[in-house]
């Protein structure tokens, strides 16, 4: 057991863009940041300056360099970059972003959906490039009201998306690791039937061995030529190479994507298409969410060092 | 009184982009279309081929050329292009689009709002222009959840917008010609107090002598530097010249605009700004809405020629 009076050292390992929480943490703990401290060669070697988004892979090998590690406070919701089995074996506790980003990600998912259906970025380009004056009326959009929307992953984010889409007259259904009790939405036991019975699928589940490329060619063919995919989960949930082909060939109707298999970047083949909306992994990126995660990080650290229950623990089984 | 058996002639006067309803009308009535019939010089002179959007001004002078006119079936919600006093004097009935477009316009208003706050078109440009790879993370957006949203005009469209924004945790208030009974939202008696007490104002009221330039410089100063304007009503509701200055100078924070004082077009000064989303007057433009208006037009004509009450009459007092 560790107590606050022992002034435990907190190692901060993350891209420098998250330095907005350094002051808050430093006021409470002695902090060693890998992105500021040049006197920690091992730790510096862990930081990948070329990568703004891709998370450091916390595998067993890397964890072996941190023999005193007791807690991993993860600032993302997804923990696919962490070897959770190794954490469990070593007794390292893990926390994630919990619900800190849920509202913003749900807002963004709905925004991407309306943007794809009503072609808002394409319409905006149409006005700015003066095509409206030259060529007259813009193409028709697609009605959102009344659409059947299937949500893959009905956790905190998925539930907020569902709640937001209800008053649009959308018919909500979902697929999740298990059917939820006392949820009014129709449950589909697999993603194939979810896609076959919906006009839109929204991906907001965790990326893991079971969900990697869960949206494959077959799922997209089931969704069909008017179907739309919204992805605010992780790029790896979709077989992106196949998705690009499906979008280019009209196998599916459109996509709104905040996440990609390779980040930063996104597939160049999509950069000329009007039926896709591309977003640079910024569904969480508001001051509100950043404040939430800073407060949650601090609260998890305080709870840990006070031997209190963690605020947003990740289950390690 | 006119009966169906007399086969009344229906004059169809509108831009050719609305010819999707010609077949439906022709199956039911003898139709004379100004955009197809070259043998009607007077009627042809009424049609302005250079204008895709601007509606023909149906003033007393033009109406005097149509001495037998008994009914004006208007395919827009707004009737600011019609001399309603002259229609009343002559006993000409008028119908409008009623609620045919309400869902699509409400969807579009919410889409524009999220697009402005979360900078969706700017984010999309950032990915497509490969700036994400070159310069790293995109700028932060603004949180929608919890925002105070003031709706100007709580009719069919405004009510649907309010209903859609409730589950985002937005705090809704409104200004309207009069306070509505049994409406839970806070009422502001004028647009200045509406702007002063909200983060966002959404314009969806009719354009008339009382509402022209209702959003002037003073209103925008009250809304303030973080304030956002969404306009799905008519361009003339805003003093556009002042709005451009306010957006360029940061007097207000952003705008999502589907309508403009000069259409097609929009103010060039806004074409380089990331805090505005521009849409080419297409809030109603889905097949669903076009089908609604075609059916409503037919239903109004049938009602009129059967001496039944009109479906979507415009009050002429």
Interface residues (C-beta under 8 A of the other chain):
Chain A: X17 X52 X53 X103 X104 X107 X108 X110 X111 X112 X114 X115 X117 X118 X120 X121 X123 X124 X125 X126 X127 X128 X130 X132 X133 X136 X137 X138 X139 X140 X141 X142 X143 X144 X145 X146 X163 X164 X166 X167 X168 X169 X264 X265 X266 X271 X277 X278 X279 X280 X282 X285 X286 X287 X288 X289 X290
Chain B: X17 X52 X53 X103 X104 X107 X108 X110 X111 X112 X114 X115 X118 X120 X121 X123 X124 X125 X126 X127 X128 X130 X132 X133 X136 X137 X138 X139 X140 X141 X142 X143 X144 X145 X146 X163 X164 X166 X167 X168 X169 X264 X265 X266 X271 X277 X278 X279 X280 X282 X285 X286 X287 X288 X289 X290
